[in-house]
Amino acid sequence: MFKKATISEAAQIYRLIGFFAKKRLMLVRSLNYIYERIRDFWVYQEGGEVIGCCALAIVGWQDLAEIKSLAVKGKYQGKGIGSALVKKALEEAKSLGLKKVFVLTYAPEFFKKLGFKEIDKEKLPHKVWSDCLNCPEFPDCKEIALIKKL
């Protein structure tokens, strides 16, 4: 079932993101970060277990948001859960009146299939880079920036 995350799911989201962060496939998020931003998260859950998550974070401009922390447990990958989570976030962005959503990712082909277009990172507002300062890959980040107009 796809739904907005609740406080009771924060620890599961934290562990799911942490699994991929340890492999340096995404940015680590503290449990406190997740609790403070729980309203940003969508989850896919089966039998009370969080199988996948994705966050939509408004960046501080009228028309821009970021897809963050997209993760799906390994044995569930390739079943459309990640795509559906992104689509839920995009629907929410549209309902909020946002015009563009971007992502920084190591998996650009996944997002291109969902209509995102690659852009130069330098075209993103500087506020975007606040998370980057905490990343072990900074300043030599290999993530690709993509954007989708809604």
Backbone as ProteinMPNN parsed JSONL, in Angstrom:
{"seq_chain_A": "MFKKATISEAAQIYRLIGFFAKKRLMLVRSLNYIYERIRDFWVYQEGGEVIGCCALAIVGWQDLAEIKSLAVKGKYQGKGIGSALVKKALEEAKSLGLKKVFVLTYAPEFFKKLGFKEIDKEKLPHKVWSDCLNCPEFPDCKEIALIKKL", "coords_chain_A": {"N_chain_A": [[0.831, -1.173, 0.0], [0.559, 2.194, -0.876], [1.277, 5.218, 0.762], [1.196, 8.251, 2.751], [3.898, 8.779, 4.946], [4.105, 7.919, 8.453], [4.81, 8.867, 11.855], [5.335, 6.515, 13.279], [6.634, 4.97, 11.425], [9.111, 6.011, 11.019], [11.59, 4.953, 12.046], [11.888, 2.632, 10.511], [12.126, 3.737, 7.951], [14.495, 5.138, 8.318], [16.329, 2.966, 8.705], [16.125, 1.725, 6.201], [17.029, 3.73, 4.383], [19.567, 4.049, 5.491], [20.796, 1.577, 4.898], [21.33, 1.79, 2.118], [22.828, 4.12, 2.134], [25.157, 3.353, 3.48], [26.386, 1.955, 1.491], [27.12, 3.977, -0.062], [25.303, 4.918, -1.944], [23.356, 6.705, -1.616], [22.577, 9.713, 0.186], [23.239, 9.793, 3.625], [20.797, 9.865, 6.22], [19.85, 11.213, 9.275], [18.09, 9.834, 12.093], [16.709, 11.78, 13.464], [16.497, 13.751, 11.436], [14.683, 12.46, 9.735], [12.414, 12.202, 11.394], [11.824, 14.952, 11.749], [11.084, 15.643, 9.19], [9.04, 13.985, 8.41], [6.589, 14.413, 7.183], [7.294, 14.879, 4.574], [7.685, 12.446, 3.396], [6.759, 9.612, 1.413], [5.616, 6.275, 1.57], [5.873, 2.792, 0.706], [4.228, 0.028, 1.8], [3.997, -3.245, 3.144], [2.182, -5.483, 5.021], [2.716, -4.008, 7.366], [5.408, -3.501, 7.15], [7.892, -1.311, 5.977], [8.674, -1.079, 2.711], [9.564, 0.544, 0.704], [10.582, 3.976, 0.171], [10.248, 7.534, -0.319], [10.967, 10.961, -0.604], [9.55, 14.235, -0.877], [10.779, 17.322, -1.106], [10.296, 20.698, -0.587], [12.047, 23.35, -1.986], [12.336, 26.043, -1.336], [11.822, 27.985, -3.069], [9.254, 29.415, -5.063], [8.402, 27.576, -7.011], [9.759, 25.093, -7.032], [10.878, 21.823, -6.203], [12.445, 18.959, -4.615], [13.11, 15.554, -5.239], [13.926, 13.209, -2.878], [15.842, 10.732, -1.116], [14.967, 8.224, -2.21], [14.293, 4.906, -1.946], [14.196, 1.366, -2.213], [13.655, -1.813, -0.922], [15.909, -4.456, -1.691], [14.933, -7.084, -2.752], [12.503, -6.332, -3.712], [12.912, -4.611, -5.733], [12.605, -3.469, -9.147], [9.955, -3.96, -9.557], [8.266, -1.889, -9.947], [7.769, -0.303, -7.755], [9.467, 1.815, -6.903], [9.14, 3.623, -9.057], [6.397, 4.165, -8.781], [6.383, 5.403, -6.263], [7.813, 7.751, -6.833], [6.043, 8.875, -8.671], [3.852, 9.358, -6.982], [4.962, 11.37, -5.381], [5.375, 13.319, -7.357], [2.733, 13.847, -8.129], [1.837, 14.984, -5.765], [3.474, 17.251, -5.693], [2.509, 18.63, -7.909], [-0.104, 19.115, -7.041], [0.412, 20.928, -5.064], [1.042, 23.139, -6.474], [3.532, 23.415, -7.546], [6.047, 23.874, -10.066], [8.308, 22.647, -11.061], [10.364, 19.771, -10.539], [13.261, 18.41, -9.205], [16.059, 16.118, -9.145], [18.924, 14.67, -7.635], [21.083, 12.194, -8.529], [22.513, 8.851, -8.721], [21.463, 7.183, -10.497], [20.507, 7.979, -13.212], [19.121, 7.013, -15.494], [16.861, 5.684, -14.59], [15.249, 7.831, -13.707], [15.008, 9.259, -16.077], [13.296, 7.635, -17.524], [10.971, 8.305, -16.327], [10.399, 10.772, -17.28], [12.131, 12.823, -16.581], [14.681, 15.224, -17.302], [18.109, 15.568, -18.06], [20.199, 18.004, -16.515], [22.575, 20.676, -16.117], [24.252, 20.776, -13.06], [24.955, 23.24, -12.063], [22.917, 24.926, -12.77], [21.01, 24.736, -10.873], [19.532, 26.212, -7.938], [21.607, 27.715, -5.375], [20.848, 27.054, -2.793], [20.167, 24.414, -2.858], [22.472, 23.015, -2.411], [22.929, 22.775, 0.294], [22.519, 20.309, 1.64], [24.589, 18.925, 0.486], [26.943, 19.729, 1.702], [27.201, 18.118, 3.913], [27.822, 15.68, 2.933], [29.865, 12.812, 2.338], [31.001, 12.633, -0.165], [31.346, 15.159, -1.117], [33.576, 17.684, -2.246], [33.481, 16.328, -4.632], [31.345, 15.152, -6.035], [29.53, 12.739, -7.862], [26.973, 12.606, -8.638], [24.142, 12.929, -10.806], [22.256, 15.584, -12.098], [18.826, 16.015, -12.634], [15.756, 17.202, -14.049], [12.23, 17.792, -13.952], [9.534, 19.199, -15.592], [6.366, 20.171, -14.531]], "CA_chain_A": [[0.0, 0.0, 0.0], [1.252, 3.478, -0.939], [0.654, 6.185, 1.655], [2.09, 9.199, 3.405], [4.555, 8.172, 6.105], [3.717, 8.346, 9.789], [5.886, 8.845, 12.859], [5.638, 5.127, 13.655], [7.452, 4.358, 10.372], [10.382, 6.74, 10.893], [12.747, 4.079, 12.29], [12.033, 1.748, 9.347], [12.648, 4.577, 6.869], [15.897, 5.378, 8.698], [17.115, 1.76, 8.419], [16.126, 1.506, 4.754], [17.954, 4.712, 3.802], [20.901, 3.738, 6.011], [21.336, 0.441, 4.151], [21.872, 2.286, 0.854], [23.835, 5.139, 2.447], [26.405, 2.646, 3.804], [26.971, 1.566, 0.198], [27.362, 5.257, -0.744], [24.372, 5.05, -3.057], [22.515, 7.854, -1.299], [23.026, 10.504, 1.325], [22.763, 9.322, 4.919], [19.847, 10.734, 6.908], [19.738, 10.868, 10.687], [16.73, 9.546, 12.529], [16.127, 13.085, 13.775], [16.157, 14.355, 10.146], [13.47, 11.806, 9.24], [11.3, 12.628, 12.255], [11.493, 16.354, 11.481], [10.571, 15.782, 7.824], [8.192, 12.827, 8.127], [5.511, 14.808, 6.26], [7.818, 14.875, 3.208], [7.878, 11.074, 2.925], [5.795, 8.62, 0.971], [6.127, 4.922, 1.761], [5.133, 1.624, 0.254], [4.308, -0.878, 2.925], [3.277, -4.528, 3.089], [2.12, -6.118, 6.325], [3.327, -3.165, 8.391], [6.832, -3.314, 6.861], [8.203, -0.322, 4.948], [9.417, -1.701, 1.617], [10.155, 1.621, -0.08], [10.292, 5.336, 0.614], [10.63, 8.633, -1.199], [10.565, 12.24, -0.019], [9.412, 15.426, -1.707], [11.185, 18.471, -0.291], [10.192, 21.997, -1.237], [13.386, 23.917, -1.884], [12.343, 27.403, -0.829], [11.399, 28.864, -4.154], [7.829, 29.207, -5.33], [8.002, 26.554, -7.967], [10.776, 24.052, -7.141], [11.003, 20.82, -5.145], [13.426, 17.91, -4.883], [12.857, 14.173, -4.843], [15.045, 12.778, -2.042], [15.777, 9.505, -0.313], [14.216, 7.147, -2.849], [14.909, 3.608, -1.649], [13.313, 0.194, -2.22], [14.383, -3.015, -0.499], [16.462, -5.195, -2.816], [14.126, -8.127, -3.391], [11.305, -5.704, -4.264], [13.292, -3.721, -6.833], [12.206, -3.93, -10.47], [8.519, -4.286, -9.553], [7.505, -0.658, -10.146], [7.521, 0.408, -6.498], [10.201, 3.083, -6.951], [8.452, 4.501, -10.022], [5.122, 4.581, -8.197], [6.677, 6.362, -5.199], [8.155, 9.026, -7.479], [4.801, 9.411, -9.237], [3.077, 9.914, -5.866], [5.599, 12.643, -5.023], [5.108, 14.268, -8.443], [1.321, 14.243, -8.006], [1.759, 15.898, -4.63], [4.103, 18.509, -6.114], [1.563, 19.304, -8.798], [-1.24, 19.59, -6.244], [0.889, 22.078, -4.285], [1.265, 24.256, -7.389], [4.932, 23.488, -7.966], [6.199, 23.801, -11.522], [9.465, 21.822, -11.426], [10.917, 18.884, -9.519], [14.568, 17.91, -9.628], [16.67, 15.034, -8.384], [20.357, 14.404, -7.774], [21.053, 10.738, -8.477], [23.486, 7.984, -9.393], [20.66, 6.338, -11.388], [19.757, 8.899, -14.074], [18.253, 6.338, -16.463], [15.59, 5.43, -13.898], [14.453, 9.055, -13.707], [14.709, 9.626, -17.466], [12.112, 6.864, -17.909], [9.821, 8.979, -15.716], [10.229, 12.08, -17.905], [13.118, 13.805, -16.128], [15.714, 15.581, -18.281], [19.385, 15.912, -17.432], [20.594, 19.412, -16.563], [23.835, 20.999, -15.449], [24.03, 21.06, -11.635], [25.163, 24.665, -11.826], [21.669, 25.643, -13.025], [20.153, 24.629, -9.689], [19.8, 27.265, -6.957], [22.649, 27.377, -4.404], [20.235, 26.483, -1.597], [20.154, 22.976, -3.077], [23.739, 22.421, -1.997], [23.055, 22.703, 1.757], [22.707, 18.897, 1.983], [25.868, 18.453, -0.047], [28.026, 20.034, 2.634], [27.298, 17.01, 4.871], [28.034, 14.441, 2.191], [31.272, 12.404, 2.251], [31.464, 12.762, -1.547], [31.524, 16.574, -1.432], [32.975, 18.359, -3.395], [33.699, 15.532, -5.841], [30.109, 14.409, -6.246], [29.311, 12.188, -9.203], [25.547, 12.525, -8.906], [23.64, 13.605, -12.002], [21.06, 16.399, -11.845], [17.755, 15.91, -13.612], [14.61, 18.022, -13.676], [10.985, 17.517, -14.665], [8.548, 20.268, -15.535], [5.038, 19.599, -14.278]], "C_chain_A": [[0.888, 1.254, 0.0], [0.523, 4.466, -0.054], [1.678, 7.184, 2.148], [2.64, 8.521, 4.66], [3.994, 8.735, 7.405], [4.919, 8.231, 10.718], [6.292, 7.409, 13.196], [6.513, 4.415, 12.62], [8.837, 4.993, 10.237], [11.596, 5.833, 11.062], [12.97, 3.123, 11.115], [12.592, 2.519, 8.148], [14.14, 4.826, 7.1], [16.773, 4.163, 8.354], [17.213, 1.5, 6.916], [17.104, 2.456, 4.062], [19.379, 4.4, 4.228], [21.565, 2.591, 5.285], [22.01, 0.916, 2.865], [22.949, 3.348, 1.076], [25.182, 4.489, 2.784], [27.131, 2.203, 2.549], [27.322, 2.792, -0.644], [26.526, 5.419, -2.003], [23.379, 6.177, -2.83], [23.073, 8.535, -0.063], [22.41, 9.954, 2.61], [21.809, 10.359, 5.513], [19.786, 10.281, 8.367], [18.285, 10.552, 11.014], [16.001, 10.844, 12.862], [15.676, 13.792, 12.487], [14.82, 13.776, 9.652], [12.256, 12.204, 10.081], [10.865, 14.053, 11.915], [10.841, 16.558, 10.117], [9.626, 14.643, 7.431], [7.071, 13.17, 7.155], [5.975, 14.868, 4.804], [7.784, 13.487, 2.579], [6.605, 10.37, 2.492], [6.43, 7.265, 1.258], [5.254, 3.928, 1.009], [5.328, 0.591, 1.341], [3.483, -2.129, 2.652], [3.325, -5.128, 4.482], [2.801, -5.334, 7.433], [4.812, -2.911, 8.188], [7.01, -2.29, 5.751], [9.143, -0.98, 3.938], [10.149, -0.645, 0.798], [9.757, 2.972, 0.485], [10.808, 6.344, -0.401], [10.139, 9.92, -0.55], [10.457, 13.311, -1.098], [9.7, 16.62, -0.807], [11.069, 19.751, -1.1], [11.485, 22.75, -0.95], [13.412, 25.348, -1.38], [12.111, 28.439, -1.911], [9.963, 28.51, -4.454], [7.539, 27.941, -6.112], [8.915, 25.335, -8.032], [10.774, 23.121, -5.927], [12.019, 19.776, -5.583], [12.876, 16.563, -4.424], [14.108, 13.724, -4.097], [14.782, 11.383, -1.489], [14.862, 8.433, -0.902], [14.958, 5.838, -2.605], [13.842, 2.528, -1.654], [14.161, -1.01, -1.853], [14.717, -3.877, -1.713], [15.542, -6.183, -3.497], [12.84, -7.587, -4.007], [11.623, -4.775, -5.44], [12.885, -4.339, -8.169], [10.728, -4.283, -10.576], [7.653, -3.039, -9.676], [7.252, 0.146, -8.883], [8.213, 1.766, -6.487], [9.53, 4.082, -7.88], [7.152, 5.029, -9.438], [5.335, 5.586, -7.068], [7.012, 7.733, -5.778], [6.898, 9.666, -8.054], [3.905, 10.005, -8.149], [3.638, 11.28, -5.464], [5.338, 13.702, -6.089], [3.658, 14.754, -8.418], [1.145, 15.25, -6.864], [2.341, 17.265, -5.0], [3.153, 19.313, -6.992], [0.395, 19.872, -8.003], [-0.872, 20.793, -5.377], [1.161, 23.307, -5.156], [2.717, 24.426, -7.81], [5.037, 23.283, -9.47], [7.318, 22.858, -11.956], [9.895, 20.975, -10.226], [12.247, 18.374, -10.054], [15.017, 16.789, -8.714], [18.167, 15.043, -8.648], [20.511, 12.908, -7.557], [22.257, 10.087, -9.141], [22.782, 7.083, -10.408], [19.837, 7.204, -12.345], [18.798, 8.208, -15.038], [16.884, 6.025, -15.863], [14.695, 6.661, -13.996], [14.13, 9.525, -15.126], [13.473, 8.882, -17.963], [10.831, 7.486, -17.354], [9.652, 10.416, -16.221], [11.165, 13.168, -17.417], [14.164, 14.009, -17.22], [16.978, 16.008, -17.551], [19.676, 17.398, -17.59], [21.952, 19.558, -15.881], [23.524, 21.363, -13.998], [24.14, 22.541, -11.324], [23.889, 25.488, -12.053], [20.701, 25.579, -11.853], [20.503, 25.738, -8.709], [20.825, 26.798, -5.917], [22.085, 26.753, -3.139], [20.218, 24.955, -1.659], [21.386, 22.319, -2.445], [23.908, 22.342, -0.488], [23.224, 21.264, 2.234], [24.084, 18.398, 1.574], [27.029, 18.69, 0.918], [28.232, 18.926, 3.659], [27.636, 15.675, 4.216], [29.52, 14.084, 2.129], [31.847, 12.53, 0.84], [31.749, 14.212, -1.946], [32.993, 16.946, -1.323], [33.088, 17.578, -4.698], [32.513, 14.636, -6.175], [29.965, 13.966, -7.7], [27.82, 12.058, -9.523], [25.188, 13.364, -10.135], [22.378, 14.373, -11.6], [20.074, 16.216, -12.996], [16.574, 16.728, -13.115], [13.411, 17.622, -14.522], [10.064, 18.714, -14.48], [7.181, 19.62, -15.413], [3.968, 20.319, -15.095]], "O_chain_A": [[1.84, 1.357, 0.774], [-0.703, 4.556, -0.1], [2.883, 6.988, 1.983], [1.929, 7.784, 5.344], [3.484, 9.854, 7.457], [5.912, 7.578, 10.398], [7.477, 7.129, 13.378], [7.077, 3.361, 12.916], [9.644, 4.55, 9.42], [12.547, 5.937, 10.286], [14.113, 2.835, 10.761], [13.438, 2.003, 7.417], [14.943, 4.73, 6.172], [17.846, 4.323, 7.771], [18.267, 1.1, 6.42], [17.917, 2.024, 3.245], [20.302, 4.476, 3.416], [22.777, 2.617, 5.071], [23.126, 0.498, 2.554], [23.883, 3.457, 0.282], [26.231, 5.015, 2.413], [28.357, 2.088, 2.544], [27.764, 2.669, -1.787], [26.979, 5.984, -2.998], [22.646, 6.56, -3.742], [23.93, 7.993, 0.636], [21.21, 9.684, 2.67], [21.988, 11.563, 5.335], [19.681, 9.087, 8.645], [17.37, 10.955, 10.296], [14.812, 10.987, 12.574], [14.589, 14.368, 12.451], [13.942, 14.515, 9.208], [11.194, 12.507, 9.538], [9.67, 14.328, 11.806], [10.125, 17.538, 9.912], [9.44, 14.372, 6.245], [6.642, 12.313, 6.382], [5.146, 14.905, 3.895], [7.847, 13.362, 1.356], [5.543, 10.506, 3.1], [7.651, 7.126, 1.194], [4.083, 4.176, 0.72], [6.454, 0.311, 1.754], [2.426, -2.08, 2.023], [4.403, -5.265, 5.062], [3.396, -5.92, 8.338], [5.422, -2.181, 8.969], [6.364, -2.379, 4.707], [10.258, -1.381, 4.273], [11.225, -0.906, 0.26], [8.748, 3.108, 1.177], [11.677, 6.049, -1.221], [9.033, 9.97, -0.012], [11.179, 13.29, -2.094], [8.957, 16.894, 0.136], [11.668, 19.878, -2.168], [11.958, 22.783, 0.186], [14.488, 25.822, -1.015], [12.201, 29.641, -1.663], [9.508, 27.414, -4.127], [6.514, 27.299, -5.883], [8.854, 24.596, -9.014], [10.681, 23.567, -4.783], [12.405, 19.709, -6.75], [12.262, 16.452, -3.363], [15.219, 13.841, -4.613], [13.64, 10.93, -1.412], [14.079, 7.81, -0.184], [16.11, 5.682, -3.01], [12.729, 2.733, -1.167], [15.247, -1.209, -2.398], [13.915, -4.01, -2.638], [15.383, -6.127, -4.717], [12.158, -8.301, -4.742], [10.718, -4.221, -6.064], [12.825, -5.56, -8.312], [10.297, -4.847, -11.582], [6.434, -3.118, -9.526], [6.583, 1.179, -8.935], [7.606, 2.764, -6.1], [9.368, 5.252, -7.531], [6.838, 6.211, -9.584], [4.552, 6.526, -6.926], [6.55, 8.755, -5.272], [6.71, 10.877, -7.935], [3.27, 11.037, -8.365], [2.885, 12.227, -5.236], [5.103, 14.864, -5.758], [3.388, 15.931, -8.657], [0.408, 16.229, -6.984], [1.773, 18.304, -4.663], [3.014, 20.526, -6.831], [-0.047, 20.991, -8.264], [-1.739, 21.581, -5.0], [1.473, 24.383, -4.644], [3.09, 25.459, -8.366], [4.209, 22.599, -10.072], [7.297, 22.33, -13.068], [9.803, 21.396, -9.073], [12.348, 17.959, -11.208], [14.435, 16.547, -7.657], [18.618, 15.381, -9.743], [20.114, 12.395, -6.51], [22.923, 10.675, -9.993], [23.436, 6.305, -11.102], [18.607, 7.172, -12.301], [17.754, 8.773, -15.366], [15.868, 6.096, -16.554], [13.515, 6.547, -14.331], [13.081, 10.129, -15.349], [12.687, 9.431, -18.735], [9.738, 7.222, -17.856], [8.865, 11.185, -15.668], [11.01, 14.328, -17.801], [14.49, 13.085, -17.966], [16.92, 16.72, -16.548], [19.437, 17.983, -18.647], [22.404, 18.666, -15.163], [22.631, 22.17, -13.738], [23.478, 23.036, -10.411], [23.792, 26.621, -11.58], [19.691, 26.283, -11.836], [21.657, 26.163, -8.65], [20.897, 25.607, -5.615], [22.784, 25.991, -2.472], [20.25, 24.287, -0.625], [21.317, 21.175, -1.996], [24.95, 21.878, -0.023], [24.004, 21.018, 3.153], [24.67, 17.548, 2.244], [27.99, 17.921, 0.936], [29.321, 18.802, 4.219], [27.723, 14.653, 4.896], [30.352, 14.96, 1.893], [33.067, 12.532, 0.675], [32.333, 14.46, -3.002], [33.626, 16.539, -0.349], [32.813, 18.125, -5.766], [32.692, 13.48, -6.557], [30.244, 14.721, -8.631], [27.443, 11.478, -10.541], [25.84, 14.359, -10.449], [21.541, 13.865, -10.853], [20.444, 16.257, -14.169], [16.407, 16.926, -11.912], [13.557, 17.173, -15.659], [9.843, 19.181, -13.363], [6.875, 18.647, -16.102], [2.79, 19.972, -15.01]]}, "name": "protein", "num_of_chains": 1, "seq": "MFKKATISEAAQIYRLIGFFAKKRLMLVRSLNYIYERIRDFWVYQEGGEVIGCCALAIVGWQDLAEIKSLAVKGKYQGKGIGSALVKKALEEAKSLGLKKVFVLTYAPEFFKKLGFKEIDKEKLPHKVWSDCLNCPEFPDCKEIALIKKL"}
